[in-house]
Amino acid sequence: MSPQFVVVRKQSPYTFHQFHPTVDSAQKEAERLCRKERVPLLVLAVVGEIKPVEVPVQWEFAEGFDPRGEQ
């Protein structure tokens, strides 16, 4: 994962804007939005990402159970 930065409103509603590849591009966007919206903004760094992975599963028959139906 490459570094990413995001511009966020400092107060509710915490609106997220697009991700930026550099601090400079995020800062320019924050300055533009601050002039336009006249609200405080934050430039936050993304420090990591969590992704779902497939959980392994395994079937086990109950002890003493014969799946062929034999006793």
GUMAR-550868 format. One line per 2 residues: number of its first residue (from 1); for each residue x, y, z of C-alpha. Coordinates in Angstrom, 2 decimals. Each point is the difference from the previous one (the first is absolute). Layout:
BEGIN
NUM	X,Y,Z | ... $
! end
This chain:
BEGIN
1	0.00,0.00,0.00 | 1.39,3.40,-0.92 $
3	-0.26,2.96,2.33 | -3.30,1.84,-0.24 $
5	-1.38,3.15,1.51 | -3.60,1.13,0.40 $
7	-1.67,3.33,0.70 | -2.70,-0.13,2.68 $
9	-2.28,2.59,1.57 | 1.11,0.62,3.58 $
11	-3.56,0.21,1.31 | -3.12,-2.04,-0.61 $
13	-0.95,-1.08,-2.59 | 3.47,-1.46,-0.48 $
15	-0.10,0.05,-3.77 | 2.84,-1.84,-1.69 $
17	1.22,1.21,-3.34 | 2.17,-1.84,-2.49 $
19	3.26,-1.76,0.85 | 3.25,1.71,-1.00 $
21	3.36,-1.61,-0.77 | 2.03,2.82,1.61 $
23	-0.27,2.40,2.91 | 0.39,2.90,-2.44 $
25	-3.02,-0.97,-2.10 | -2.09,-0.56,3.15 $
27	1.11,3.36,1.39 | -0.95,1.80,-3.23 $
29	-3.42,-1.67,0.05 | -0.48,0.90,3.68 $
31	0.88,3.63,-0.70 | -2.42,0.12,-2.95 $
33	-2.84,-1.54,2.03 | 0.68,2.20,3.02 $
35	-0.34,3.11,-2.16 | -3.15,-1.35,-1.62 $
37	-1.79,-1.50,3.03 | 1.49,2.24,2.70 $
39	0.34,-2.87,2.48 | 3.07,-1.50,1.69 $
41	1.43,-3.05,-1.74 | 2.56,-2.66,0.90 $
43	2.49,-1.79,-2.20 | 0.31,-3.55,1.30 $
45	2.50,-2.69,-0.95 | -1.22,-3.52,-0.67 $
47	2.25,-2.24,2.10 | -1.36,-3.37,-1.02 $
49	-2.79,-2.04,-1.50 | -1.94,-3.00,1.24 $
51	-1.42,-2.43,-2.50 | -2.24,-3.00,0.48 $
53	1.58,-3.32,-0.84 | -1.67,-3.30,-0.56 $
55	-0.30,-1.92,3.22 | 0.97,-3.64,-0.41 $
57	-2.71,-2.46,0.94 | 0.18,-3.72,0.60 $
59	-2.84,-2.49,0.26 | 0.21,-2.74,2.62 $
61	-2.48,-2.78,0.51 | -1.13,-0.59,3.56 $
63	1.93,-2.70,1.80 | -1.45,-3.40,-0.78 $
65	-2.05,1.26,-2.95 | 0.51,-1.89,-3.26 $
67	-0.99,2.15,-2.96 | -0.79,-3.13,-2.01 $
69	-2.72,-0.91,2.52 | 1.80,-3.13,1.17 $
71	0.00,-0.83,3.69 $
! end
